[in-house]
């Protein structure tokens, strides 16, 4: 199950939890764990809410007034008291560690010296714990997020007035897409930003089959705009192969470069790309040439492009987004009369559809035994379960 976080009106911790409650996660699974945090007077509840005519769930947090500013060590201790399920505990801690690293970078201090202000308060703890319980409880895997709204104005914080989005929010969401918004005020909070950074990646999801959607209501009404965050649950692919998301195909045409340099370029690209290959082509004026193609993760496109420009004679390249499907794979070791050989197993819906011995293992065993490579290859295939 994958998720798409649709956040045209931003996201805060309570909105994220509300959307997951609207998807069906029970508040009864959250409330006792929040009480177990050991903060007197901290309670949570859920209620139906409507924003601009669209219904969703409101996650309400009743928190006592506080003056203390908690550090990361104290946050860790509080989370430990709640006896959260392992996955939920790991996610909640990840969110706070991301917040701490962002604050440390902004203020130029060590992470352990950070004292949380608003994001360390009791209500933020209830938001993060509630989200971690619901997200992991729903069994969500990969997730993507829509462009986030870049607003204007100021927000009051412990350090005084700050521009929005807040500096911590901007630091947390480096690499994520933003869109200018005419709305004034804070729409993406630091807690919401840390949640997004912890569970999702920027960019468009692969093609999916929509299962259901949940809406989390924000605190305020925004005239003419639904102050809601939507979480869409979906399945990917059509059942043939596992969907692994989108990648970017980066290509360059070369007709004035020696084969030796092309070979060196390909080897250099292999360190940055998912796959690299070349295709012989005929260029203008009948010149023989080669197309160098590299398949890259979205976050590695710049690295691949830099290698192409630095290591080849091209002065331009092209990119296109593609969808990938891959089979479930694992590397196993089999025992043969020639020694241990690693074999890559590929499965479709649990059925083994391909088994490929690692060639370097096969070649080394063949040289040691003084037999043909194909003999060891056949032995490894026979020994594969």
C-alpha positions, 0 to 999 in steps of 0.5 A: 500500500502506498500513499499520496499526501495531497497538501494544497493547503499545507500540513500540520501535525494535527491535520496529518493525524486527522487524515489517517483517522478519517481513513479508519484508524481508531482514536482508541488506539492513540489516546491510551498511548498519548496518556502513557507519555506521562504528561499530566492533563494531556488528552486527545480526541477526534471529531467530524469537521467541515472545511469549505463544504468538505468533511474530514476528521479533526484531531483535537489535543487538550494540553496543559500550559507549559513553560519548559523547553524540552531537549532531544534527550528528554523527548527520547525518554518521554517516547520510551515511557509510552511503550510504543510498538517498535515501528511507531517508536522509530518513526516518532523518534525519526520525526523529532531527530529531524526537527533537532537537526534542522534547529541545530543547523539554523542556530549553529549548535550541536543537535544535543544542545537543541531545546525545542520550543513549540515543537517540543510542547505537549501538543506536538508530542501528541501529534507526532505519537498519534501520527506514528501510531496511525501511519504504521498501524495502517501499514503504509509503505512508500509515499509521495507528497504534492507541492506545498504552499509557500505563503507570506507573512509572519508567525510568532514563536519563542524567538520572536516573529519569524517569516513563513514558512519558518526556517526549520520548515524550509530546512526540513523540506529541502528538495521538496516542491513548493508553489506560491500561495496567496494565503497569508500565515503559516500553512506548513508547520515545522511538525508537519514538515518533519512528518512529510520529510520522514515518510514521503519523497518529493515528486509524482507517484507511479500510476496507482489504483485508488483505494480510499482517501482521508481528510484531516481538518486544520484548526482555522477556516480559510475563506473560500479554501478547504483547510484540509490535508488529504492522504490517499491510499492506493495500490500500484501496478497491474499485478505484473512485477513490483512497482518501484516508482519513477526514474529519469532517463538521461541520454546524450548523443556522441559522434566525436569521442573515441571508444576507449573514452566512451567505455570510461564514461560508462564505468563512471556513470555506473557509480551514479545511475541505476543502469547504463547502456550504449546504443550504436546510431548513425548521426548526421552526414553519415557519421557513426555515433553512440547514444549513452543512456543512464537511468537515474533516481530523481534525486541523482539526475544532477550527478549523472548530468554532471558526469556526462558533461565532464567526462564526454564531449556532449554539449547537451543532453535530454531527460525523460521520466519513466516508470519502473517495474522490478521483480522481488529479488534476493541474493542467496548462496548455493553450494556446488562441487566447485565451491560456494556461488552467489545466485540472484533469485527473482520472484513474481507473486512468490514464484521463482521466475529467474535465477542468475549466478553471479558471474564473478563467483562463477569465473573465480570458481572455474579458474580455481577448479580448472574447468570451463566457466559454463560448467560451473554456471550449470552446476550453480543453476542445478543447485539453486532451489 
